[in-house]
Amino acid sequence: MPTRIEDLDPVIAQVLEMGRGQPALETLSVADARANMLMRVELLKPFAPHGVETEDLLVATGAGPLPVRVYKPAGVAGPLPVVVWLHGGGWVLGSIETHDNVCRFLSVEGPLLVVSVDYRLAPEAKAPAQVEDTLAALRWAAANAAASGGDPARLIVGGDSAGGNLAALAALAARSSGPKLAGQLLVYPVTDYPADAHASYAENADFGLTRAAMEWFWAHWLADGAGPDASTAPLRAADLSGLPPAYVVTSSHDVLRDEGKAYAGRLAEVGVLAGHDHVEGTIHGFFSMGGLAPVATETCKRAAGWAAHVKAVA
């Protein structure tokens, strides 16, 4: 049954209405789309929590220096669980700056040590560059987070949207290559290519993110001539057993709703899932609205609380 705007959380509905009339993302240049995203998130900065210490660092990788920002709640004694966070933005948009408020909320509400990763973007860097950067950041955190008050035995990979996709793919890769992960935090993750099998693409076409926009993102991310497969769409992986516990957040009025639910369901089937938080009355991107929309703040608190209590791995 199609979702209705009347069912949206009132604050979320106001945010959605503010964005009406803007050019469709798929009609923009990459540069303009990136500038628009940065401009939108600037409006959220006043709502970010204080009391967080940050440090900008560079991680050495085979592809060059990888910027990361480490967040730690002020005055909180460690060692803290470590969340390596991958920002959303369809692999094309976003940065450490666009998700600064999300990382601050997670850090404070956990409390958690959060490592935000400024991975390479498409189309300048095609898949699998972003997964390679994610794994490099995870290996760095496993080896170095203790110096910042983190507990490497409680290492979690997490992200929202395309970042959730990278987190899921990295968890699949780390299953055999390491490092050992204690959990994966997947917020409305991209797990599959837009397909008619996912009814949410039709039902939620009027709530911000669209099928056309997702196809635009995928076209920029995949190598020329490549199609989606298990290396880019984790829902297509043949075997999800042996993965770390997962906390999956899905949103009712989101085109990605059904593929997120499907991934949570497959994880549960093999005994992996630790929690599935389906949030009614919300749209794609709401997780970034902590401090502005109470439903976003509460969802972030639940996610951070789960991460704060993951079990250490040997």
Residue pairs with C-beta under 8 A, 6 or more apart in sequence:
1 203
2 202
2 203
3 203
3 204
3 207
3 252
3 253
5 13
5 16
5 206
5 207
7 252
7 253
7 280
7 281
8 16
8 207
8 253
8 281
8 282
8 283
9 281
9 282
9 293
9 295
11 289
11 292
11 293
11 294
11 295
12 281
12 282
12 283
12 286
12 289
12 293
12 295
12 296
15 283
15 289
15 292
15 293
16 207
16 208
16 283
19 40
19 208
22 36
24 210
24 212
24 213
25 33
25 36
25 210
25 212
25 213
25 216
26 210
26 212
26 213
26 215
26 216
28 36
30 92
30 123
30 220
33 92
33 93
34 92
34 93
37 89
37 93
37 94
37 98
38 95
38 97
38 98
41 97
41 98
41 99
41 101
41 288
44 101
44 288
44 289
44 291
44 292
45 100
45 101
46 291
47 101
47 289
47 290
47 291
47 292
48 100
48 101
48 104
48 105
48 290
48 291
49 104
49 105
49 108
49 291
51 73
51 74
51 75
51 108
52 71
52 72
52 73
52 74
52 104
52 107
52 108
53 71
53 72
53 73
53 74
54 69
54 70
54 71
54 72
55 69
55 70
55 148
56 67
56 68
56 69
56 70
56 96
57 67
57 68
57 69
57 70
58 65
58 66
58 67
58 68
59 65
59 66
59 67
59 68
59 136
59 137
59 140
60 66
61 132
61 133
61 136
62 136
63 120
63 129
63 132
63 133
66 117
66 118
66 119
66 133
66 136
66 137
67 96
67 117
67 118
68 96
68 115
68 116
68 117
68 118
68 137
68 140
69 96
69 100
69 103
69 115
69 116
69 118
70 113
70 114
70 115
70 116
70 148
71 103
71 104
71 106
71 107
71 112
71 113
71 114
71 115
71 116
72 78
72 80
72 107
72 113
72 114
72 148
72 149
73 80
73 107
73 108
73 110
73 111
73 112
76 111
77 149
78 113
78 148
78 149
78 150
78 151
79 146
79 149
79 150
79 151
79 154
80 110
80 111
80 112
80 113
80 149
80 150
80 151
80 154
80 308
81 110
81 112
81 113
81 150
81 151
81 154
81 155
81 156
81 182
81 307
81 308
81 310
82 112
82 113
82 114
82 115
82 141
82 145
82 150
82 151
82 152
82 154
82 155
82 156
83 106
83 110
83 112
83 113
83 114
83 115
83 156
83 157
83 158
83 185
83 307
84 115
84 117
84 134
84 137
84 138
84 141
84 155
84 156
84 157
84 158
85 99
85 102
85 103
85 106
85 114
85 115
85 116
85 117
85 158
85 159
85 163
86 117
86 119
86 130
86 134
86 157
86 158
86 159
86 160
86 162
86 163
86 164
86 166
86 167
86 170
87 94
87 95
87 96
87 98
87 99
87 102
87 116
87 117
87 159
87 160
87 163
88 94
88 99
88 159
88 160
88 161
88 162
88 163
88 164
88 187
88 285
88 288
89 95
89 98
89 121
89 161
89 162
89 163
90 161
90 162
90 190
90 213
90 214
90 216
90 217
90 220
90 221
91 121
91 122
91 127
91 130
91 162
91 165
91 166
91 217
91 220
91 221
92 121
92 122
92 123
92 217
92 220
92 221
93 121
94 121
94 162
94 163
95 118
96 116
96 117
96 118
99 116
99 160
99 163
99 288
100 116
101 288
101 290
101 291
102 160
102 287
102 288
102 290
102 300
103 114
103 116
105 290
105 291
105 297
105 300
105 304
106 112
106 114
106 158
106 300
106 303
106 304
106 307
107 113
107 114
108 304
109 300
109 301
109 304
109 305
110 304
110 305
110 307
110 308
111 308
112 304
112 307
112 308
113 145
113 148
113 149
113 150
115 137
115 141
115 145
117 133
117 134
117 137
119 129
119 130
119 133
119 134
119 137
119 166
120 129
120 130
120 133
121 130
122 129
122 130
122 220
122 221
123 220
123 221
126 221
126 222
126 223
127 221
127 222
127 223
127 226
127 231
127 232
128 231
128 232
130 166
130 221
131 166
131 169
131 170
131 173
131 231
134 157
134 166
134 167
134 169
134 170
135 170
135 173
135 174
135 177
138 155
138 157
138 170
138 174
138 179
138 181
139 178
139 179
141 150
141 152
141 155
141 179
142 152
142 155
142 178
142 179
142 180
143 152
145 151
145 152
145 155
146 152
151 312
152 179
153 182
153 312
153 313
153 314
154 182
154 183
154 310
154 311
154 312
154 313
155 179
155 180
155 181
155 182
155 313
156 181
156 182
156 183
156 184
156 185
156 244
156 307
156 310
157 167
157 170
157 171
157 174
157 181
157 183
157 184
157 185
158 164
158 167
158 184
158 185
158 186
158 187
158 307
159 165
159 166
159 167
159 185
159 186
159 187
159 189
160 187
160 188
160 189
160 287
160 288
161 187
161 188
161 189
161 190
161 256
161 284
161 285
162 190
162 217
162 221
163 187
164 186
164 187
164 188
164 189
164 190
164 191
164 260
165 189
165 190
165 191
165 232
165 233
165 234
167 184
167 185
167 186
167 189
168 184
168 186
168 189
168 191
168 234
168 263
169 231
169 232
169 234
171 181
171 184
171 243
171 244
171 246
172 230
172 234
172 237
172 240
172 243
174 180
174 181
175 242
175 243
180 313
180 314
181 244
181 313
182 244
182 245
182 310
182 311
182 312
182 313
183 244
183 245
183 246
183 247
183 274
183 306
183 307
183 310
184 243
184 244
184 245
184 246
184 247
185 246
185 247
185 303
185 306
185 307
186 246
186 247
186 248
186 249
186 260
186 263
187 249
187 287
187 303
188 249
188 250
188 251
188 254
188 256
188 257
188 260
188 284
188 287
189 234
189 248
189 256
189 259
189 260
189 263
190 214
190 233
190 256
190 259
191 233
191 234
191 235
191 256
191 259
191 260
191 262
191 263
192 198
192 228
192 233
192 235
192 236
192 259
192 262
193 218
193 227
193 228
193 233
194 201
194 211
194 214
194 215
194 218
194 255
195 201
196 202
197 258
198 255
198 257
198 258
198 259
198 262
199 258
200 254
200 255
200 256
200 257
200 258
200 259
201 211
201 214
201 255
201 258
204 253
204 254
204 255
204 257
204 283
205 211
205 255
207 253
207 254
207 255
207 283
207 284
208 283
208 284
208 285
209 254
209 255
209 256
209 283
209 284
209 285
210 255
211 255
214 255
214 256
218 228
221 232
222 228
222 232
228 236
229 236
230 236
230 237
230 238
234 263
235 259
235 262
235 263
235 266
239 270
240 266
240 267
240 269
240 270
240 272
241 270
241 271
241 272
242 272
243 267
243 270
243 272
244 272
244 313
245 272
245 273
245 274
245 310
245 311
246 264
246 267
246 272
246 273
246 274
246 275
247 274
247 275
247 276
247 277
247 303
247 306
247 307
248 260
248 263
248 264
248 267
248 273
248 275
248 276
248 277
249 260
249 277
249 278
249 279
249 287
249 299
249 303
250 256
250 257
250 260
250 261
250 264
250 276
250 277
250 278
250 279
251 257
251 278
251 279
251 282
251 283
251 284
251 286
252 278
252 279
252 280
252 281
252 282
253 281
253 282
253 283
253 284
254 260
254 282
254 283
254 284
255 284
256 284
261 276
261 278
264 273
264 276
267 273
268 276
274 306
275 306
277 299
277 302
277 303
279 286
279 295
279 299
281 295
282 295
282 296
282 299
286 293
286 295
286 296
286 299
287 296
287 299
287 300
287 303
288 296
289 296
290 296
290 297
290 300
291 297
